[in-house]
Amino acid sequence: MPFELAPLPYAANALEPHVDARTMEIHHGKHHAAYTSNLNAAIQGTALDGESIEAILAKISSSSAAVRNNGGGFYNHNLFWNCMAPGKGGKPSGALSTAIDAAFGSFDAFKEEFSNAAKTRFGSGWAWLIVHDGKLVVCSSPNQDNPLMDDAPVKGTPILGLDVWEHAYYLNYQNRRPDYVSAFWNVVNWDFVSAQFQQALK
């Protein structure tokens, strides 16, 4: 099959207490696994078979709902797991820090805007930090959509994503999405995000 479920880059309990092990096990082993297998089934025998996930998303408006939902879910979660790591958090440094200050005024101002995007996304969806025309932008998207999709209202390359579907936090936080969003900052892997930033600028 063209797309495979990559293992988590750390143990399921590595992000505790901020993200609990049971949530990680279900989220990765059930939800992400289902997006992966359903994407493979949706593209099997079609012209999309063998294309990269980025190429598929770039023309998603001409694809079925199954390709959209599962292709987005596959890509989004691959990014999400790597946006987090144990013993991380804090603030970015170097070029990313400079770009955040330029775009938002300060890291705290960025953090507030990103958190608000995550907290106010109605229903299921994602909050994003993206690179658009060389600049940083915060946005959000519904369901498993993302800014790589050709019909996204705000387009760009995601470098940081936060899953705000209830399955991402409900076992531990129930309806307290703001608490989950706040906890996320304790595990953000700024080294990875910085690398994504540099790649997006090329």
C-alpha positions in Angstrom: 0.0 0.0 0.0 1.3 3.5 -0.9 0.8 5.1 2.5 2.0 3.7 5.8 1.3 4.5 9.4 4.6 5.7 10.9 5.2 4.8 14.5 5.0 7.5 17.1 8.3 9.3 17.5 8.2 8.7 21.2 6.5 6.4 23.7 2.7 6.7 24.1 3.2 7.9 27.7 6.1 10.3 26.9 4.0 13.5 26.9 2.3 12.9 30.2 0.8 14.6 32.1 0.0 17.0 29.2 -1.3 14.3 26.9 -2.1 11.0 28.5 -0.9 7.6 27.2 -4.4 6.2 26.6 -5.4 9.1 24.4 -2.2 8.7 22.4 -2.7 5.0 21.9 -6.2 5.4 20.7 -5.5 8.6 18.7 -2.5 7.1 16.8 -3.4 3.4 16.8 -7.0 3.7 15.9 -7.8 7.2 14.4 -4.6 7.8 12.5 -4.4 4.2 11.5 -8.0 4.4 10.1 -7.2 7.5 8.1 -4.2 5.8 6.6 -6.0 2.6 5.6 -9.1 4.4 4.3 -6.9 6.8 2.2 -5.2 3.8 0.6 -8.6 2.2 -0.1 -10.0 5.5 -1.6 -7.1 6.0 -4.0 -6.5 2.4 -5.0 -6.8 2.0 -8.8 -7.2 5.7 -9.4 -4.9 8.3 -11.0 -3.9 9.4 -7.4 -2.4 6.0 -6.7 1.4 6.5 -6.3 1.2 10.3 -5.9 2.6 12.1 -2.8 0.2 13.2 -0.1 1.1 16.8 -0.8 0.3 16.4 -4.5 -3.1 14.8 -3.6 -4.0 17.6 -1.3 -2.9 20.3 -3.8 -5.8 19.2 -6.1 -8.2 18.0 -3.4 -11.2 19.9 -4.8 -11.5 17.4 -7.6 -11.3 14.4 -5.3 -14.0 12.5 -3.3 -14.9 13.2 0.3 -13.2 10.0 1.2 -9.9 11.2 -0.2 -10.3 14.6 1.3 -11.1 13.5 4.8 -8.7 10.6 5.0 -5.9 12.3 3.0 -6.2 15.3 5.3 -6.2 13.1 8.4 -3.2 11.2 7.2 -1.1 14.3 6.5 -2.3 16.3 9.6 -1.5 13.6 12.1 1.9 12.9 10.6 2.8 16.6 11.2 1.1 16.7 14.6 3.0 13.9 16.3 6.3 15.5 15.3 5.2 19.0 16.5 5.4 17.5 20.0 8.1 15.8 22.0 8.9 15.1 25.6 10.9 17.7 27.6 10.2 20.5 25.0 8.0 23.5 25.2 9.5 26.9 26.0 10.1 29.3 23.1 11.6 29.0 19.6 15.0 30.6 18.8 16.9 31.8 15.8 15.1 32.6 12.5 11.7 31.3 13.6 11.8 33.5 16.7 12.6 36.5 14.6 9.9 35.7 12.1 7.3 35.3 14.9 8.2 38.7 16.4 8.0 40.3 12.9 4.6 38.7 12.2 2.9 39.0 15.5 4.8 41.5 17.6 6.0 39.0 20.2 6.0 35.3 21.1 3.2 35.9 23.7 1.1 37.7 21.1 1.5 34.8 18.7 0.7 32.3 21.4 -2.5 34.1 22.2 -3.6 34.3 18.6 -2.8 30.6 18.0 -4.5 29.5 21.2 -7.6 31.6 20.3 -7.7 29.9 16.8 -7.7 26.5 18.5 -10.2 27.4 21.2 -12.7 29.1 18.9 -12.7 26.5 16.0 -16.3 25.3 16.2 -16.7 21.6 16.3 -13.8 19.5 15.1 -10.7 20.9 13.3 -7.2 22.2 13.6 -5.2 25.3 14.4 -2.2 26.1 12.3 0.9 28.2 12.0 1.7 28.4 8.3 4.2 30.0 6.0 2.4 32.0 3.3 4.5 34.0 0.8 7.4 33.9 3.2 5.4 35.2 6.1 3.9 33.5 9.2 0.2 33.3 9.5 -2.2 31.7 12.1 -5.4 30.1 10.9 -7.7 27.2 11.5 -9.6 24.7 9.4 -12.6 22.4 9.9 -12.6 18.6 10.1 -9.4 17.2 8.5 -8.9 20.1 6.1 -5.5 22.0 6.0 -3.9 24.9 4.3 -2.2 22.8 1.6 -5.6 22.1 0.0 -6.3 24.0 -3.2 -9.7 25.2 -1.9 -8.5 26.2 1.6 -9.6 29.8 2.5 -6.1 30.5 3.9 -3.4 28.7 1.9 0.2 28.0 3.0 2.6 25.4 4.3 1.8 24.2 7.8 4.7 24.2 10.2 2.8 23.8 13.5 -0.6 22.1 13.9 -2.9 21.5 16.9 -5.6 18.9 16.7 -8.8 20.1 18.4 -11.0 17.1 17.6 -12.5 15.8 20.8 -10.8 12.5 20.4 -7.4 14.4 20.8 -8.2 15.4 24.4 -11.6 14.2 25.7 -10.4 11.3 27.9 -8.3 13.6 30.0 -9.8 17.1 29.5 -13.5 16.3 28.7 -15.1 19.6 27.6 -12.1 21.7 28.8 -10.6 22.4 25.4 -8.8 25.6 26.7 -6.9 23.5 29.3 -5.8 21.1 26.5 -4.7 24.0 24.4 -2.7 25.5 27.3 -1.1 22.1 28.0 0.0 21.8 24.4 2.6 24.6 24.8 4.5 22.4 27.3 5.3 19.8 24.6 5.8 21.8 21.4 8.9 20.7 19.6 10.3 24.0 18.4 13.3 22.2 16.9 11.0 20.4 14.5 8.9 23.5 13.8 12.0 25.5 13.1 13.2 22.9 10.6 9.7 22.9 8.9 10.0 26.7 8.8 13.3 26.6 7.0 12.0 24.0 4.5 8.9 26.0 3.8 11.0 29.1 2.8 12.9 27.2 0.1 
